[in-house]
Amino acid sequence: MTGGSLLQAIRGPVLLVTLGLLMAADQLDRMSFSRTWPVLLILFGLFKLAEHLGPRDAGPPDLNQQNNQYNNPGAGNQ
């Protein structure tokens, strides 16, 4: 699993746990949810930034280049 896909995999659970903690703090009269909900937006933004800055997947190979080598055997040696 690459860094980007790992971040995508844990983003949802981390946001849900954070939401639960913020709501529990609201129920215990520790902090008002109306004042702490921006934490969720900040976390979401941090995850998106980390995904953008993290390593990229190589993706599928270029099939056109492979097909050209098979159709024109001398083309790959130029």
The 8 nearest C-alpha neighbors of each residue, nearest first, counted from 0:
[[1, 5, 4, 2, 3, 8, 6, 56],
 [2, 0, 4, 3, 5, 56, 54, 55],
 [1, 3, 5, 4, 6, 54, 53, 0],
 [4, 2, 50, 6, 5, 1, 53, 7],
 [3, 5, 7, 6, 1, 2, 8, 0],
 [6, 4, 8, 2, 7, 3, 1, 0],
 [5, 7, 3, 9, 4, 8, 10, 2],
 [8, 6, 4, 10, 5, 9, 3, 50],
 [7, 9, 5, 6, 10, 4, 11, 12],
 [8, 10, 6, 12, 7, 11, 13, 5],
 [9, 11, 7, 13, 12, 8, 6, 14],
 [12, 10, 14, 13, 9, 15, 8, 7],
 [11, 13, 15, 14, 9, 10, 16, 8],
 [14, 12, 16, 10, 15, 11, 9, 17],
 [13, 15, 17, 11, 12, 16, 18, 10],
 [16, 14, 18, 12, 17, 13, 19, 11],
 [17, 15, 19, 13, 18, 14, 12, 20],
 [16, 18, 20, 14, 19, 15, 13, 21],
 [19, 17, 15, 21, 16, 20, 14, 22],
 [20, 18, 16, 22, 17, 21, 23, 15],
 [19, 21, 23, 17, 22, 18, 24, 16],
 [20, 22, 24, 18, 23, 19, 17, 25],
 [21, 23, 25, 19, 24, 20, 18, 26],
 [22, 24, 26, 20, 25, 21, 19, 27],
 [25, 23, 21, 27, 29, 22, 26, 30],
 [24, 26, 22, 31, 28, 30, 23, 32],
 [27, 25, 23, 28, 24, 22, 29, 31],
 [26, 28, 24, 29, 25, 23, 30, 22],
 [29, 27, 25, 26, 30, 24, 31, 23],
 [28, 30, 24, 27, 25, 31, 26, 23],
 [31, 29, 25, 24, 28, 32, 35, 34],
 [30, 32, 25, 33, 34, 35, 28, 29],
 [33, 31, 35, 34, 25, 36, 21, 22],
 [32, 34, 31, 35, 36, 30, 37, 25],
 [35, 33, 32, 31, 36, 37, 30, 38],
 [34, 36, 32, 37, 33, 38, 31, 21],
 [35, 37, 38, 39, 32, 34, 33, 40],
 [38, 36, 40, 39, 35, 41, 34, 33],
 [39, 37, 41, 36, 40, 35, 42, 17],
 [40, 38, 42, 37, 41, 36, 43, 14],
 [41, 39, 43, 37, 42, 38, 44, 36],
 [40, 42, 38, 44, 39, 43, 45, 37],
 [43, 41, 45, 39, 44, 40, 38, 46],
 [42, 44, 40, 46, 41, 45, 39, 47],
 [43, 45, 41, 47, 42, 46, 48, 40],
 [44, 46, 48, 42, 47, 43, 49, 41],
 [45, 47, 49, 43, 48, 44, 50, 42],
 [48, 46, 50, 44, 45, 49, 51, 43],
 [47, 49, 45, 51, 50, 46, 44, 52],
 [48, 50, 46, 52, 51, 47, 53, 45],
 [51, 49, 3, 47, 53, 48, 52, 46],
 [50, 52, 48, 49, 53, 47, 3, 54],
 [53, 51, 49, 50, 48, 54, 55, 47],
 [52, 54, 50, 51, 49, 3, 2, 55],
 [55, 53, 2, 3, 56, 52, 1, 50],
 [54, 56, 57, 53, 3, 1, 2, 51],
 [57, 55, 58, 54, 1, 3, 4, 2],
 [56, 58, 55, 59, 60, 54, 1, 61],
 [57, 59, 56, 60, 55, 61, 62, 1],
 [58, 60, 61, 57, 62, 56, 63, 65],
 [61, 59, 62, 58, 57, 65, 64, 63],
 [60, 62, 63, 64, 59, 65, 58, 66],
 [61, 63, 65, 64, 60, 66, 59, 67],
 [64, 62, 66, 65, 61, 67, 68, 60],
 [63, 65, 67, 62, 66, 61, 68, 60],
 [66, 64, 62, 68, 63, 67, 69, 61],
 [65, 67, 63, 69, 68, 64, 62, 70],
 [68, 66, 70, 64, 69, 65, 71, 63],
 [67, 69, 72, 71, 65, 66, 70, 75],
 [70, 68, 66, 67, 71, 72, 65, 74],
 [71, 69, 67, 68, 66, 72, 74, 65],
 [70, 72, 68, 74, 69, 73, 67, 75],
 [73, 71, 68, 74, 69, 70, 75, 67],
 [72, 74, 75, 71, 76, 77, 68, 69],
 [75, 73, 72, 71, 76, 77, 68, 67],
 [74, 76, 73, 68, 77, 72, 71, 67],
 [77, 75, 74, 73, 72, 68, 71, 67],
 [76, 75, 74, 73, 72, 68, 71, 67]]
